[in-house]
Amino acid sequence: MCKISGYNADESNSRHIMNVNSLKNSRHCISLQDVIRYFACTIPHLQEVKLDKLSYIAQLYHYSNYGELLTGNRFFSMSFGPHAPTVRSTVKKQIEKNVLFWEESRTSSDPVYSNPCLIIKSCEDKETGIVTSCLNTLREVVEDWADMPYTTILDYTARTIPYLSTNYREPIDFTAIQPFRELRLVLPLPQRNQIHRFVEEPDKAMVEEITVEKTVPLTINEVAEIYLALCGDLPDKIPSQIYLGFNLNAALLAVTKMYDKHNNDANRDPTEFDKAAQLTFALLDSMSFRSYSGRVALKAGMLFLKKLGYSFGGDVLEDHWPEGHSPGALRDWFNRVSVKVARQKKSTEGGICNE
């Protein structure tokens, strides 16, 4: 499975970005009925709430893999994660046509916590009329999620970037997003916990270290999680509806700008502070996160340096707010408020030594 984690740090974002304009009028591949029939045939305990989220995951997987929509079904950014209102009506119509049927079951094998429920079953062959690329997507979704509890599926869908970047109650427009394979990835809960800890107390958080050779040291998922932490949302809960929505394409462009050599002095290689400043400046300039854009941008630059082994003396945003927002002023600010600390690694004899 490759659904959890950030981007592959050895691959550039721009390598996966496609031409969005060519996808604006792209037609979907199969119908929602095909998706429901396939899942009803292959997933033993398919309740309607689980089907709702799996149909979203299938759309997300297919768009990130192929740059086209799997179905024409519309999903909305709701308080309980992405939701497709047409799933219920489609199931009802398919039952009336004897394509699907309800089967009585229990919510759990444990009689203490089990309640009666209805699961969806299919009367027809699961693969009829489905093209190969769509079958590959559906099989991948089943492999990743068929046996997962609903709470795990909900946690995943509620941390996907298309959902987070869409305002509450508005439709999730995949075709307005630059498609790339890592669009389907989310941060695992331990990593989300550390980012929230970092936002609150930068020097007490343990974050994954990176090297300067990594081409994607900071991901859009991490920037989005910084935003949620600053909003006061919890890392293990569905984000509050009032904080849903940000300018995803502008934020993505800002993250990739830190690797643009034209943004730095052509006569020298950019330093770590140059890169942190460029990331921060680009995020500030994009105003992707509304009134939180300034703090998100500065915390993103700090997290980048934290991953490279830098430490910050206390709450630098409260005590030492930058005097300017130009790349040069931000570079000087990062240089003043941070200090690089020696990293520790295990020696060949099993002890600890400093690098």
C-alpha positions, 0 to 999 in steps of 0.5 A: 500500500502507498496511501500513507506518508508524504511525497517521495523525497527523491522525486520533484513535484514538477515531474508529476504535474500535468497540463490542467487545462487539457483535463477541464473537459475530460470525460469520466471512464465508467458510471457510479453504478459500475463502481458500486457493483464492483465493490458490492461483489468484492467487499464482504461487508459493504455498508452504505457509509463505507461505499460512500468513502470508497467511491471517493477514494476510487475517484482520487486514486484514478485521478492521481494515477491517470489524470482523468475522472473515474466517474462523473459523480460529484463529491462535496466537502462535508463535516464528516469527510467527502460525501457523494449524495448520489450514492444512496439514490443510485443504490436504491435504484439498483436495488429496484432493478434487482442489480443489488440487494440488501443482506442483513448482518452485524456491525461487529463479530463481538456480540457486546458491541455489535448492532444489526446493519444492512450490507450491499450485495450484487447480483451481477458480474463485477467486471462487466463493461469496465475498461482495464485502467478502471479495473486496475484502480478499483482493484487497488482500492479493494486491496488497500481498503476492503478490510479496513474499518470505517473509522480508518477509512474516514480518517484517511479521506478527511486528510486528503488534500482535495478534501482539505483544500475545498470549502465546506459544502462546496463540490470537490473539483478534481479537474481544478487540481494539478494531478500528480501521483502523490495527490492521494497520499496523507500524513500518518497520525504520528507525523501529524502529531509531531507537526502539531507539537512543532507548531506549539513548541518547535524545539520539543518536537521530533521530526523526520530529518532530511538531507539537503540532497532531497528534492522535496524536503517539505510537502503540501501535506505538511504545510496543510497540517501546519495550517490546521494546527494553527487553526487549533484543529486536532491531528486525530479529528476531522478538520472543523468545517470553518477551516476547510478550504485553501488555494491548493495550486498556489500553495503547490507552486509556492512549495516548488518555487524553493527549487527555482534557481532563478529565485536565488543569487545566480553567482552562488548556490543557495544556502539552507537559509536561502531555501527556507526564505524562498519557501516562506516568501512564496507562501506569503506571496500566494496568500493560500491560507487566508488570514493564517498565511503569514504564520503558515509560511513562517512555520513552514520555513522553520519546519524545513530548517528543523528537518535539517537539524536547526533549533529555535530558542523559544517562541520566535514568532512571538518574540522576534517577528521578522522585520520584513518579508523580502527573501533577503529579510527572511533569510537574515531572520532565519539566520538570527533565530535558529542555530544548527545542533549536532545530530546524533547517530548510532555508532557501529558498536551500538553507542551514540556519537555526534555527527 
